[in-house]
């Protein structure tokens, strides 16, 4: 797990108001 990318994803999720489904799918792809 890349903490930096994970935090960036969280920031983008909050900023862009991304749905949980897209957020989870993105995290799974990074794994």
Secondary structure as UniProt FT lines:
FT   HELIX           3..16
FT   HELIX           20..30
//
